[in-house]
Amino acid sequence: MGFNSWQDFHNFEKDVKFNSRFVHSQDVEEFLYNIKRTLPARERSLALGTVLFRGQVGYEEYESEGLPVISGFPAKRMKPIPNTGKEGRANPKGISYLYLANDENTALAELRPHLGQYISSAQFQVQKNLRLIDCYSVPEHYSHIQCIFKPPQSQEEITNAIWSMINEAFTKPVTNEDERSDYVPTQILAEHFKSEGFDGVCFKSSMGTGHNFILFNLDDAELINCTVMEAKSINYEFKECANRYYVQKEHNK
């Protein structure tokens, strides 16, 4: 038994977003069972003492000896408050997870700051050895467009394609304009990983060269320092991925 096709993840997304969210259909149950079968191969460790990074837009401002001083936000501001989490890519409203990155620039870029914006940048230290689900490590990454033109055939190729799409789903930018249902598939997957005894999930960042980490337990990493950073440059690079079409103009006779 295994995945039916590379489209299983998209079918799962549509089902939980638009059909039945809390009581899963047989197809969703089958998909999650197949995901569970692949989890042992995706387990990664995060060692005690590892330093990770987290950013928050803004900074602390106060006076010292009559002079203005700025500093990074205090620890209570840099870590989510338990049981009050806002809707996130991995957590539903009311459940707080800790979002981190293994690279400072990646952590700050994930905030999508505008040029010249000031950001509190903190280092966190992992407090124990953790077991994570690695979404990004596959022998070959498959994009949705690539799968359309050249569908994966073997079970190994299909599995790689599905995990590529899962990584992409966790990576997608989250904005205030997003529909609430957009979060549901990754929230269900994160809860699925959590129910299997894992401490978090890691995935490739689309905004930086590093990787993002989501820890399910807020106490699994503690703040060790915090400073203020300024966004000095913002760069985007684009690549054409589809055939360009041309408009045929009608000539007056």
N, C-alpha and C positions, 0 to 999 in steps of 0.2 A: 504494500500500500504506500502511496506517496501523493505528491501534488498532481493534479490533473493537467494543468497547463500553466504557463507563465502569467496567465490572466487571473489566477486564483486570488492574488492579493487585491487586484482592482475589484473583483467580485465581492470580496470580503469588505472592502471600503464602502461600496455602494450599499451592501446589505445593512451594515451597522449604522450608516449615516441616514439612510432613507427608509428602511424597512422596520427592523426590530433591533433596538439598541441594548436593552437590558436582559431580555430573554432571547438567547441566540437560536438562530435557525440551524437545521441539521448541516447545511453547507458551511456555516461559520464554525460550528463545533468541529467539523471535519478539518477545516483549515487550521484551527488552533491546535488540534491534535497533531497535524503534520508539522506545524511549527515546533511543538514540544519535542518531537522526535529529532529535530535538528539542533536543539539547544546544547547538548553536551559538546558538540563540535565547535560551538560558538562561545564557550565559556573562556573568559580571560580574567587574570588576577590583577588587582591594583594593590600594591604593597603598602604596608604601614609606613608612614613617614613621607609618602609621595606628596609633592607640592603641586597644587592646582590653582587656577586663577578664576576670579569672578569680578565683573564690573557692574557698577550702578551709575546711571546718569546723575550728575550733581556732586556736591561736596559740602562739607561742614565749614561754616564761617563764624568766627567769633573774634573778640578783642583780647589782646594780652598786653598789659602795661600801656594801654591806650592806643595800641597799634592793631590794625586788622590782620588776622591770621586765617589761612585756609588749611584744611586737612581733609583726608579721606573720611568718609562716613564712619561712625563707630560700629563696633561688632554687631550690636543689636539691629543696626540698619542694613548691614551687609549680608545678613542671613535671614531667610524667610521666617515669619512667625508661625509656629505650629498651628495647624487647623484653620488657617486663614488664607491659604494659597489662592491666588487668582488663577483663572483658567489658563492652562499651559499646554505645551505640546505633549507632555507626558502625564500631567496631573489634572484631574477635574477640580473645579472650584471647591475649596474647603480642605483639600489635601495638599500639604506643602512638600515639595521636593527641592533638592539643592542642585542648581544648574551651574556647572563649572566647565573649565577648559584646561588643557594641558599646556597652553601657550598664552601668554599675556595678550599679545596682539589679537589672537583669535577671540579671546573672551571679550575684549573691547569692541572688536568689529561686529560681534554678534548683536550688539546693541544698536547697530546701524546709526551711529552718531552723525551729526552734520559737522561740517568743517568748523573748527574752532571751539567745539563743545568740550566742556570739562567733565571728566568722569572719575569717580572713585574706583580705584583698582586695588583689589585685595588678593593676598596669597592665603590659601587654605592648606592645611596639612591633614592628610588622611590619618585617622586615629586607629585603624586596625586593618588587617588584610581583608580585602573585599573580593567578592565574586561578581563579575559583571557579564552581561551579554554584549558581545561585539557584533555590531550590525554591519560594519564596513569591510571586514576582511574576507574577500572572496577572490578566487583565482582570476576571475574576469568579471568586470562590471558591465551590466546591461542597462541601457537607457530604455525608456518606454518606446521611443521612436525606433531604436535599433531592433527591439522585439517585434514591432509591427512589420518591418521590412524583412527581418530574418529571425523568425520565431525560434527560440531555444527548443531543442527536440529531446535530448536525453534528460533523465531525472536529475543528474548533476547540474546540467545547464539550467534547467528550470528552477532548481533550488537556488543557484547563484543569482538568477534573475530576480527571484522573489525577494531575496535578502538585499539585493541592490535597491529594489523599490522600497523596502522597509527603511533602509538607510536614508534614501531620498525623502521619504515621508517625515522622518524625524528631523531632517535637515531644513525642510521648507521654512522660509521666513514666516513668523507669526506677527500679524498686525492687528490693530484694533478693529479693522474693517473685516477681518476674517469671520466667516460664519461659524457659529459654535460647533456645528457638526463636523467641521474640518479637523477638529482636535480628536474626535471620537476614536478613529482607528488606532492611532498611536497611543492614546490613553488605555485602550483595551489591551494592546500588546504589552505596554509597560506593566499593567496590573497582572497580566499573564506571567511575565517574567518574575514579578515579585512573588506571585503565588507559588512559583516553583523554587523559591528559596534564594533567589539572586538579590544582590544588594543594589543593583543599578544597571544602567545601560550606557554604552558609549557608541558614538557615531561620528562620521567625518563632517567637519564644518564646511559649509558652502561659502563662508565669509572669510576664512583664514586658512592657513596651512596646517593648523593643528586639528585636534579632535575635541568634541564636546562630551561631557560626562553628566549623567543625571543620577544622583544618589537618592535612594528612597528614604533613608534615615538621615535627618538633619544633623544628628550628633556624630555621623561617621566622618566628618571633616570639621576642623575648627580654624577660625581666622587667626593668623599669626602676625600680619601687618597689613597696612593699607596706606595708599598714597593717592595723589591726584594726577591725572594724565590729561593732556590736551590732544584732540584730534587734529593732526597737522596736515594730513593729506588723505584723500579718498580716491581710490582707483577702481575702475571697472573695465573688464575686457570682454568682448563679444565675438562669437563665432557663428557663422551661418550654419544651420543644421537642417534646412529644408530647401527645396528647389524654389527659386524666385519665379513668380509669375508676372506676366506683362499684360497690360490692358490694351486690347485692340480698339483703336479709335475708328469710328465710322467716318468715312470721307463723304462730304456733300457732293452729290452728283449735279 
